[in-house]
Amino acid sequence: MNAVIKLTEIHKVYHTGEVDVHAVRGVSLDIEPGEFVAIMGSSGSGKSTLMNMIGCLDRPTEGSYFLDGIDVSTLDREQRAEIRNDKIGFVFQGFNLLSRTTALENVEMPMLYNRRRVPSREQNERALKSLELVGLGDRADHKPNQLSGGQQQRVAIARALVNRPSLLLADEPTGNLDSQTSIEIMGVFQKLNDAGITIVMVTHELDIARYTKRTVILRDGKILTDEPVAGRLNAEIELKKLRQAQAAVSLA
């Protein structure tokens, strides 16, 4: 089985005036189908640059990158955009939902840019199925201002899934959420991953990374550690513990 992501000796150099900034230095990384990987590192570690290259938003200065068996490291901007839309779903910290459209319409949006035209009836069916996957089938007609932050992030996840991508990329997906809602969102990711979806997530939160299966830590543009998660947390269990603790406090 081919790796979904195969990076080989990836370098990224930014030329800023007379100074060259080496953001990523010789990173090699394989991510197999069905993995759930957290990429971590302090500011300036190269994690955002690496994520941009994985997401085909940028391309390496040196090295090769195969996404789902396709060499994307030499593609031009238009070709990268096609690959992005076909094979990658993005979830961002800020949700990025259109405020005047319903949850269903927000989820349908990526299909409007699909080079393989999706009939309107199929768009509707796929969007509704994606919302049901994240537990929001009964909120399809709600606009973002009628949804909580956690529900808005679920809509964003459903939108990322609607084109049936090979890879789900999440960039600080719990950054704007409180502790309980963050656990709920990690539960959604765990269920999607259990269903076979490959997920790569950038986070700076160690407790959030413990819900993934593997952690890659970057420093100065290089991989410092790449290890399975020890003592992996189960979101359903942690949510139950949190609610019991909250109930105990309210009764005290």
Secondary structure as UniProt FT lines:
FT   STRAND          5..16
FT   TURN            17..18
FT   STRAND          19..31
FT   TURN            33..34
FT   STRAND          36..40
FT   TURN            43..44
FT   HELIX           47..54
FT   TURN            55..56
FT   STRAND          62..67
FT   TURN            68..69
FT   STRAND          70..71
FT   TURN            73..74
FT   HELIX           77..87
FT   STRAND          88..92
FT   TURN            93..94
FT   TURN            99..100
FT   HELIX           103..112
FT   HELIX           120..133
FT   TURN            134..135
FT   HELIX           137..139
FT   TURN            140..141
FT   HELIX           144..146
FT   HELIX           149..161
FT   TURN            162..163
FT   STRAND          167..171
FT   TURN            173..176
FT   HELIX           179..194
FT   TURN            195..196
FT   STRAND          198..202
FT   HELIX           206..209
FT   TURN            210..211
FT   STRAND          214..219
FT   TURN            220..221
FT   STRAND          222..228
FT   TURN            230..231
FT   HELIX           235..251
//
